[in-house]
Amino acid sequence: MSVLDVPRPGWMTEDVILLEEQARRFIAAEYVPQLERWNECGMYDREVWTKAGAAGLLCPTVPEDYGGAGGSFAHEAVIGRELGLAGFDSFGAPLHSGIVAPYILHYGTAEQKRRWLPRMVTGELIGAIAMSEPGTGSDLQAVRTTAKKAGNGYVLNGQKTFITNGQHANLIVVVAKTDPGAGGKGISLIVVEADGASGFRRGRKLKKLGLDSADTSELFFEDLRLPPENLLGSEEGQGFAQLMNDLPRERLIVVVHAQAMLERALALTLDYVKQRDAFGKKVIEFQNTQFVLAECKSEATVARVFHDFCIDRYLNGALDTVTASMAKYWITDLQGRIIDRCLQLFGGYGYMEEYPISRMYRDARVTRIYAGTNEIMKLLIARSL
Ligand SMILES: Cc1cc2nc3c(=O)[nH]c(=O)nc-3n(C[C@H](O)[C@H](O)[C@H](O)COP(=O)(O)OP(=O)(O)OC[C@H]3O[C@@H](n4cnc5c(N)ncnc54)[C@H](O)[C@@H]3O)c2cc1C
């Protein structure tokens, strides 16, 4: 469902379209009526996860052998897009399904996949990825969390912050140093099964500018003992390379969300200006309104074409870091510009909480910051010059 007049892209095959329709109906019936309450109380319910799992909306790319549907990134993308079009921007499912599960799928041992993936598909396990720390975010090699060898296992110590799904997560992939002297080669991904783990503590659910019902939090690890089987994969020191390999997909997930949000903003604004009166006319009749929305629609269309191009490339195994970085930086910047211009056309109502455009203005700000800031995206692009 889109306000743009673009043909359906080739990556949307028939089964993907069916999933899109199913996701749209499910989200409208189960989540949309609750969004206001969740925003008011600052957290969505735990059962959101199990309901999504039961509806087949979690981890669609997990193979059938591990309890999933064996889909592709196309299935992932339509679910993320429908969440964005419906306004459930705080839900951490795209991170759970599109970032955490693939780490396990791509780098885990067969035993680790059997142990964790089926329960991620049902929503019994909720994933988080803990990279950022109070002292470092962009510069991942500077993380201070350590996983020191103790017997044949590890002892984890450190603090993480800004972690999406931080209050609900019970399967946390932690970026830690197993060899603090070895720079990037000393980083490993280590998995914490948080339920009842002694030495693991959740800190504050952080107060934020937007995404009010998202449980972005601090996490603490204090002499947390982990068996060797919790090292992701079978070899230490692979963490940095694993993170780098998976970054194009992470960026693409943000791109899908940003594109859905900017299309939603445009749709809401068109509805509004067609019914609002000023000086005896509808607001859409002012040439300024038409020009602003003509610009927004044109830029949104250009973005959509690039978005579809990137998804297509990813599905063909050909999305490189530079192209993914261009899409992430450019489409999230555009998202901010479009939502800002749309909000202006609502006048004072655009500033009121009861109008979704006001919340979108706050919620959208973060896409330029997380999954690698847009400045880091430009650094990566610049390396290709
Ligand atoms: C709502 C939210 C959810 C998040 N979820 C997660 C999560 O689930 N897991 C997780 O690990 N992290 C998460 N993050 C953290 C996010 O990824 C980091 O905030 C981000 O990577 C930036 O790191 P930083 O905040 O430490 O900023 P810094 O790295 O301190 O950057 C500060 C400023 O300096 C700029 N800068 C830094 N280095 C350079 C450079 N080399 N050249 C030019 N400019 C530079 C940055 O672009 C930025 O403008 C989340 C953040 C938010 C706000």
The ligand as an SDF file (V2000), in Angstrom:
LIG
                    3D

 53 58  0  0  0  0  0  0  0  0999 V2000
   17.1460    4.4720   20.0520 C   0  0  0  0  0  0  0  0  0  0  0  0
   18.5250    3.8560   19.8880 C   0  0  0  0  0  0  0  0  0  0  0  0
   18.6280    2.4790   19.7510 C   0  0  0  0  0  0  0  0  0  0  0  0
   19.8960    1.8870   19.6440 C   0  0  0  0  0  0  0  0  0  0  0  0
   19.9910    0.5160   19.5960 N   0  0  0  0  0  0  0  0  0  0  0  0
   21.2150   -0.0560   19.7000 C   0  0  0  0  0  0  0  0  0  0  0  0
   21.3590   -1.4700   19.8330 C   0  0  0  0  0  0  0  0  0  0  0  0
   20.3760   -2.2320   19.8030 O   0  0  0  0  0  0  0  0  0  0  0  0
   22.6010   -1.9920   19.9900 N   0  0  0  0  0  0  0  0  0  0  0  0
   23.7000   -1.1980   20.0300 C   0  0  0  0  0  0  0  0  0  0  0  0
   24.7970   -1.7230   20.1960 O   0  0  0  0  0  0  0  0  0  0  0  0
   23.6130    0.1420   19.8890 N   0  0  0  0  0  0  0  0  0  0  0  0
   22.4030    0.7320   19.7380 C   0  0  0  0  0  0  0  0  0  0  0  0
   22.2960    2.0920   19.6260 N   0  0  0  0  0  0  0  0  0  0  0  0
   23.5020    2.9050   19.6490 C   0  0  0  0  0  0  0  0  0  0  0  0
   23.8650    3.5040   18.3060 C   0  0  0  0  0  0  0  0  0  0  0  0
   24.2340    2.5080   17.4110 O   0  0  0  0  0  0  0  0  0  0  0  0
   24.9940    4.5270   18.5790 C   0  0  0  0  0  0  0  0  0  0  0  0
   24.4150    5.5960   19.2870 O   0  0  0  0  0  0  0  0  0  0  0  0
   25.6460    5.0140   17.3050 C   0  0  0  0  0  0  0  0  0  0  0  0
   26.3770    3.9860   16.6880 O   0  0  0  0  0  0  0  0  0  0  0  0
   26.5960    6.1990   17.5720 C   0  0  0  0  0  0  0  0  0  0  0  0
   27.4720    5.9370   18.6030 O   0  0  0  0  0  0  0  0  0  0  0  0
   27.6390    6.9750   19.8050 P   0  0  0  0  0  0  0  0  0  0  0  0
   26.2790    7.2660   20.3200 O   0  0  0  0  0  0  0  0  0  0  0  0
   28.6300    6.4450   20.7660 O   0  0  0  0  0  0  0  0  0  0  0  0
   28.1840    8.2880   19.1320 O   0  0  0  0  0  0  0  0  0  0  0  0
   29.7310    8.6590   18.8900 P   0  0  0  0  0  0  0  0  0  0  0  0
   30.4080    7.5260   18.2550 O   0  0  0  0  0  0  0  0  0  0  0  0
   30.2690    9.1980   20.1510 O   0  0  0  0  0  0  0  0  0  0  0  0
   29.5730    9.8400   17.8440 O   0  0  0  0  0  0  0  0  0  0  0  0
   29.3090   11.2020   18.2070 C   0  0  0  0  0  0  0  0  0  0  0  0
   29.2930   12.0350   16.9280 C   0  0  0  0  0  0  0  0  0  0  0  0
   30.5960   11.9620   16.3170 O   0  0  0  0  0  0  0  0  0  0  0  0
   30.4730   11.5320   14.9950 C   0  0  0  0  0  0  0  0  0  0  0  0
   31.6480   10.6980   14.6480 N   0  0  0  0  0  0  0  0  0  0  0  0
   32.1330    9.6320   15.3180 C   0  0  0  0  0  0  0  0  0  0  0  0
   33.1950    9.1340   14.6850 N   0  0  0  0  0  0  0  0  0  0  0  0
   33.3780    9.8860   13.5840 C   0  0  0  0  0  0  0  0  0  0  0  0
   34.3150    9.8850   12.5050 C   0  0  0  0  0  0  0  0  0  0  0  0
   35.2740    8.9580   12.4280 N   0  0  0  0  0  0  0  0  0  0  0  0
   34.2040   10.8360   11.5540 N   0  0  0  0  0  0  0  0  0  0  0  0
   33.2250   11.7680   11.5990 C   0  0  0  0  0  0  0  0  0  0  0  0
   32.3150   11.8090   12.5790 N   0  0  0  0  0  0  0  0  0  0  0  0
   32.3890   10.8940   13.5570 C   0  0  0  0  0  0  0  0  0  0  0  0
   29.2000   10.7140   14.9570 C   0  0  0  0  0  0  0  0  0  0  0  0
   28.6910   10.6150   13.6360 O   0  0  0  0  0  0  0  0  0  0  0  0
   28.3120   11.5180   15.8790 C   0  0  0  0  0  0  0  0  0  0  0  0
   27.7500   12.5920   15.1720 O   0  0  0  0  0  0  0  0  0  0  0  0
   21.0470    2.7010   19.6550 C   0  0  0  0  0  0  0  0  0  0  0  0
   20.9250    4.0910   19.7530 C   0  0  0  0  0  0  0  0  0  0  0  0
   19.6830    4.6670   19.8840 C   0  0  0  0  0  0  0  0  0  0  0  0
   19.5980    6.1630   20.0400 C   0  0  0  0  0  0  0  0  0  0  0  0
  1  2  1  0
  2  3  1  0
  2 52  2  0
  3  4  2  0
  4  5  1  0
  4 50  1  0
  5  6  2  0
  6  7  1  0
  6 13  1  0
  7  8  2  0
  7  9  1  0
  9 10  1  0
 10 11  2  0
 10 12  1  0
 12 13  2  0
 13 14  1  0
 14 15  1  0
 14 50  1  0
 15 16  1  0
 16 17  1  0
 16 18  1  0
 18 19  1  0
 18 20  1  0
 20 21  1  0
 20 22  1  0
 22 23  1  0
 23 24  1  0
 24 25  2  0
 24 26  1  0
 24 27  1  0
 27 28  1  0
 28 29  2  0
 28 30  1  0
 28 31  1  0
 31 32  1  0
 32 33  1  0
 33 34  1  0
 33 48  1  0
 34 35  1  0
 35 36  1  0
 35 46  1  0
 36 37  1  0
 36 45  1  0
 37 38  2  0
 38 39  1  0
 39 40  1  0
 39 45  2  0
 40 41  1  0
 40 42  2  0
 42 43  1  0
 43 44  2  0
 44 45  1  0
 46 47  1  0
 46 48  1  0
 48 49  1  0
 50 51  2  0
 51 52  1  0
 52 53  1  0
M  END
$$$$
